[in-house]
Amino acid sequence: MMSYIPDNYQLAILIVLTMHALAVALLSALVQPLLPERYRKYRLAGFLVFFVVGFTTFVAGYIVLIALYLLLKSRMQQRVISYDTIATGDIMEEDLFFEGRRFGEGAFAELLQPEKANVEAKQKVFLGFADFKTPAAFEIIKQNLSNPVDEIRLYVFGILNSAEKEFVESIHSIKKALPAEADRTKRAEMLKELAQTYYDLFYFNIVDDAIKPSVLEETIIYARESIRENPEDPAAYVVLGKARLKMGDHDGAMRALERARRLGVEESRTIPYLAEIYFNRGDYNRTRELLEQMDVETVLNNHLRSIVMFWRGS
């Protein structure tokens, strides 16, 4: 074997290093394109990092680069098959399950257009809206009380009647049990729940506009009674503050909401309403100061989230 070693050992070392560099360069060139998309654009930098690591660590470098290549190769996304190569029959036979959705990615409001769907489909849309339990959903439902299609109009009326009945039964149940409760803490909880239920009737836009003021008045009455029973419950002040704000009593709303803050309620339950008060008063600096205290990541309401981001300048 000694006969195969060149007499000039420096030339031998140069040949070995050259072959080593070529092998590492080849491995580096294979690994770099397999990187995630956000790193793949740094082609030269990525190649140099792999090359330096592989070249300076010799055997260990080969092992790392080969292992990395196999790992990234196995995680590559599968080739997307063109839609015209998939048989419709194969799709229909699949047992597909969509968690939390009934209508795929379609917009509910679009399905309510006269030419979009039949009566049965629209009825399912309204039922889905009722499950959402948001003011916007119930507003769309109420708008169809004057729908020219009898089936839709009656179906919508049934949904609203059922929702209102649920709230009314809850109110009657609490009022019936209230006189027999002697414990002040429990009475305070029951009165607060009563106030919240009345407020929800207003908030979810279930009741007619004509009786909304009286619903808010009932909310204020029972929230104040709850506070008399337990003056240290911040949640009762929040309900009181929101109801007073909707009634246009900004001073009363601010007193209640500030009291809730002093008692340690979560900032997200008071800041939006206080910011609204300051905005209506024209105090925009204070509005910004309040909204800057909110953590955007914890804001679930998309409309409120966009407002907070606007005032934060993000």
C-alpha positions in Angstrom: 0.0 0.0 0.0 2.9 2.4 0.6 3.5 2.4 -3.1 0.3 4.3 -3.7 1.3 7.2 -1.4 2.9 10.0 -3.4 6.5 10.8 -2.4 5.5 14.4 -1.9 3.3 14.2 1.2 2.2 17.9 0.8 0.7 17.0 -2.5 -1.1 14.1 -0.9 -2.6 16.3 1.8 -3.7 18.8 -0.8 -5.5 16.1 -2.8 -7.2 14.7 0.4 -8.3 18.2 1.4 -9.5 19.0 -2.1 -11.6 15.8 -2.2 -12.9 16.5 1.3 -13.9 20.0 0.3 -15.7 18.8 -2.9 -17.6 16.1 -0.9 -18.7 18.7 1.8 -19.6 21.2 -0.9 -21.8 18.6 -2.6 -23.6 17.7 0.7 -24.0 21.4 1.5 -25.5 22.0 -1.9 -28.0 19.2 -1.4 -29.0 20.2 2.1 -29.5 24.0 1.6 -32.5 23.8 -0.9 -34.3 21.6 1.6 -34.4 24.3 4.4 -37.7 25.9 5.4 -39.0 28.6 3.2 -38.0 31.5 5.5 -34.3 30.3 5.5 -34.1 29.0 1.9 -33.7 32.5 0.4 -30.3 32.9 2.1 -28.7 30.5 -0.3 -25.1 31.6 -0.1 -25.1 32.1 3.6 -26.8 28.7 4.2 -24.4 27.0 1.9 -21.3 28.5 3.6 -22.6 27.6 7.1 -23.0 23.9 6.1 -19.7 23.9 4.3 -17.7 25.4 7.1 -19.2 23.0 9.7 -18.7 20.0 7.4 -15.2 20.9 6.4 -13.9 21.6 9.9 -15.4 18.6 11.6 -14.5 15.9 9.0 -16.2 12.6 9.8 -18.7 14.2 12.3 -19.5 16.8 9.6 -20.4 14.1 7.1 -22.6 12.4 9.6 -24.4 15.6 10.5 -24.9 16.7 6.9 -26.2 13.3 5.7 -28.5 13.0 8.7 -29.8 16.5 8.1 -30.4 15.8 4.5 -32.4 12.6 5.2 -34.5 14.5 7.9 -35.3 17.4 5.7 -36.0 15.2 2.7 -38.5 13.2 4.7 -40.4 16.3 5.8 -40.7 17.8 2.4 -44.3 18.5 1.3 -45.9 16.1 -1.0 -46.4 17.2 -4.6 -49.8 19.0 -5.1 -51.9 17.1 -7.5 -53.7 19.1 -10.1 -57.4 19.2 -9.5 -58.3 17.9 -12.9 -56.6 14.6 -12.1 -58.8 13.9 -9.1 -62.1 12.0 -9.8 -65.1 13.6 -8.2 -66.4 10.2 -7.3 -63.4 9.5 -5.1 -63.9 12.7 -3.2 -67.6 12.0 -2.5 -66.7 8.6 -1.2 -64.3 10.0 1.4 -65.5 10.4 5.0 -64.7 14.0 5.6 -65.0 15.7 9.0 -64.8 19.5 9.5 -64.5 20.4 13.2 -66.7 23.4 14.2 -68.0 24.2 10.7 -71.3 23.4 9.0 -70.9 25.4 5.7 -67.2 25.0 4.9 -65.5 28.3 4.3 -68.5 30.1 2.7 -69.9 33.3 4.1 -73.3 32.8 5.8 -74.6 36.2 4.6 -74.0 35.3 1.0 -76.1 32.1 1.3 -79.1 34.3 2.3 -79.2 36.0 -1.0 -82.3 35.0 -3.0 -80.4 33.3 -5.8 -77.8 31.6 -3.5 -79.6 28.7 -1.9 -83.0 27.1 -1.4 -85.2 27.6 1.6 -83.9 24.5 3.5 -80.3 25.7 3.2 -81.3 29.2 4.4 -83.0 27.7 7.4 -79.8 25.9 8.3 -77.9 29.2 8.0 -80.3 30.9 10.4 -79.9 28.0 12.8 -76.1 28.4 12.6 -76.4 32.1 13.3 -78.4 31.3 16.4 -75.6 29.1 17.6 -73.2 31.9 17.2 -75.0 34.0 19.9 -73.5 37.3 18.8 -75.3 40.6 18.3 -74.5 40.7 14.6 -75.9 37.2 14.1 -79.2 38.0 15.8 -79.4 41.3 13.9 -79.3 39.4 10.6 -81.9 37.0 11.9 -84.2 39.9 12.9 -83.8 41.6 9.5 -85.5 38.5 7.9 -88.7 38.9 10.0 -90.0 40.8 6.9 -88.7 38.2 4.5 -91.3 37.7 1.6 -90.9 33.9 1.9 -93.3 32.6 4.5 -91.2 29.6 5.4 -88.2 31.8 6.1 -90.2 34.4 8.0 -91.8 31.9 10.3 -88.6 30.0 10.9 -86.8 33.2 11.9 -89.6 34.2 14.2 -89.3 30.7 15.9 -85.6 31.2 16.4 -86.0 34.6 18.0 -88.9 33.5 20.1 -86.9 30.5 21.4 -83.9 32.6 22.2 -86.0 35.2 24.1 -87.9 32.4 25.9 -84.6 31.0 27.1 -83.6 34.4 28.7 -87.1 35.0 30.1 -87.3 31.6 31.7 -83.9 32.2 33.3 -85.1 35.6 34.7 -88.3 34.0 36.1 -86.4 31.2 37.7 -84.0 33.6 39.5 -86.8 35.9 40.6 -88.8 32.9 42.0 -85.8 31.6 44.1 -84.6 35.0 45.2 -87.1 35.7 48.1 -86.2 32.4 49.8 -82.5 33.1 49.8 -81.3 34.7 53.1 -77.5 34.5 52.6 -76.4 38.0 51.4 -73.5 36.6 49.3 -75.7 34.2 47.4 -78.4 36.9 47.0 -75.8 39.2 45.5 -74.8 36.5 43.0 -78.4 35.9 42.0 -79.1 39.6 41.6 -75.9 40.0 39.5 -77.0 37.1 37.3 -80.4 38.7 36.9 -78.8 42.0 35.9 -76.5 40.2 33.4 -79.4 38.3 31.9 -81.4 41.5 31.3 -78.3 43.1 29.8 -77.8 40.1 27.5 -81.3 40.6 26.2 -80.2 44.0 25.1 -76.7 43.1 24.1 -77.7 40.2 21.8 -80.3 42.4 20.2 -83.1 39.9 20.8 -85.8 42.2 22.2 -87.5 44.9 20.1 -86.0 48.4 20.0 -89.0 49.8 21.8 -88.4 47.9 25.0 -84.6 48.1 25.0 -84.6 51.2 27.4 -86.7 49.3 29.9 -84.5 46.3 29.7 -81.4 48.5 30.5 -83.3 50.0 33.4 -84.0 46.6 34.8 -80.3 45.8 34.4 -79.3 48.9 36.4 -81.9 48.1 39.1 -80.7 44.6 39.8 -77.0 45.5 39.4 -77.4 48.2 42.1 -79.2 45.7 44.4 -76.4 43.2 43.9 -73.9 45.9 44.9 -75.9 46.7 48.0 -75.7 43.1 49.1 -72.0 42.8 48.2 -70.2 46.1 47.6 -66.9 44.3 46.9 -67.9 42.4 43.8 -66.3 44.0 40.7 -68.4 42.1 38.2 -71.6 43.8 39.4 -70.0 47.2 38.8 -69.0 46.1 35.3 -72.6 45.2 34.4 -73.8 48.4 35.9 -71.2 50.5 34.0 -72.0 48.9 30.7 -75.8 49.4 31.2 -75.3 53.1 32.2 -73.1 53.6 29.2 -75.7 52.3 26.8 -78.3 54.6 28.5 -76.0 57.5 27.8 -75.1 58.2 31.4 -71.3 58.6 30.9 -70.6 59.9 34.3 -72.4 57.0 36.0 -70.8 54.5 33.7 -67.3 55.9 34.5 -67.9 55.8 38.2 -69.0 52.1 38.1 -66.2 51.0 35.8 -63.5 52.8 37.7 -64.8 51.2 40.9 -64.6 47.8 39.2 -60.9 48.5 38.2 -60.0 49.5 41.8 -61.5 46.2 43.0 -59.2 44.3 40.6 -61.3 43.3 37.7 -59.5 42.3 34.5 -58.5 45.4 32.5 -60.0 44.0 29.3 -63.5 44.1 30.9 -63.3 47.9 31.6 -60.8 49.6 29.3 -62.9 49.4 26.0 -65.8 51.0 27.7 -63.8 53.7 29.5 -62.0 54.4 26.2 -65.3 54.9 24.5 -66.4 57.4 27.1 -63.2 59.4 26.8 -63.5 59.3 23.0 -67.1 60.6 23.1 -65.8 63.4 25.3 -63.0 64.3 22.8 -60.2 63.3 25.2 -58.2 61.3 22.6 -55.0 61.3 24.5 -56.7 59.4 27.4 -58.4 57.1 24.9 -55.0 56.2 23.5 -53.4 55.7 26.9 -56.1 53.3 27.9 -56.1 51.2 24.7 -52.3 51.0 24.8 -52.7 49.1 28.1 -54.5 46.3 26.4 -52.7 43.2 25.2 -53.8 42.8 21.6 -53.2 39.0 21.7 -56.0 38.6 24.3 -58.6 40.5 22.4 -60.9 38.0 20.8 -63.4 40.3 19.2 -62.1 41.2 15.7 -63.8 44.6 15.6 -62.4 45.6 19.0 -59.0 44.2 18.0 -58.8 46.4 14.9 -59.7 49.5 17.1 -57.1 48.7 19.6 -54.4 48.1 16.9 -55.4 51.4 15.2 -55.0 53.5 18.4 -51.8 51.7 19.3 -50.4 52.6 15.9 -49.8 49.0 14.9 
